[in-house]
Amino acid sequence: MISLVRRITAACALSAALTAVAACGTTQASGARHPSPAAGHPAPARSAAKPSAGAEPSAAAPSAPPTLAPGPGGLTPVFANGPRTKGKIVALTFDADMTADEGPRAAAGEHFDNPALIATLRALKVPATVFMTGRWAVQYPDEARSIGNDPLFELANHSYSHYSFTGDCYGLPTVAPDRMRSDVENADAAFRKAGVRHVMPYFRFPGGCYDDKALRTLGGLGVTAVQWDVVSGDAFATDADAVTRQVLNGVRPGSVVIMHCTRSAAPTTERVVQAVVPKLRREGYRFVKVSDMIRATTSRS
Ligand SMILES: [Zn+2]
């Protein structure tokens, strides 16, 4: 439970700061479900589901990204981590957070982007998945396009507004149920407007907060919700060594690590990547993107 509390504290700190709402301090998020090593996989039945038809490679066209099959009644499937027994692979994921009402803060000089982090991932040749809000892409269209069109990375959806999809998520403002789908679709539209050619069919709930109602509401969009099993603790961290230790202690084969691509709220992340990548490579780990991790999960071999 200690790791769960730390996870929630970290996510809480980031969410609170990003929304300028200091409503954190509770470890309860009623209605929300959070993956944790203690709780195990949040949706084992759905994760064990067959890959969608799109996962089959086609000779005529590039194969569609692998997704998980919808759950009962068309529920959006949830993915948290890959296989534990198919080799030492790990997926680093970076949330490019910016909330819909943070434009004035950006105009005042706050940096919600992190070009040095992206440059380091490129220099170290680390494949990674970036979950971007639509608002971030509006603020940083050149960076969004550069990330989205770089084959080293894949760009996925983190909502347009970074508002919560449940009623209680660390003080984040809440999206009305009838706006949830459009909040996802508006992010994709912002990416395309920025010039991103490929957006992966993966969605990360703001704050990681979701419930069956949200999963049902997003059903039919064809997205797989992507959570994580390792929280880096980079949100508001000032001690890069502590974050580095937390990542190294948490990673197991198949892990999905959550970090952030947001300088103002996660200032140590680039240093953490510099430290973590060579260490994990020495331990025999290979970095993969979320699509690779889902493919490894759904493939038989
Ligand atoms: Zn976020």
Residues whose N, C-alpha, C, O or C-beta is under 5 A from the ligand:
A	BS01	ZN	D95 D97 P206 G207
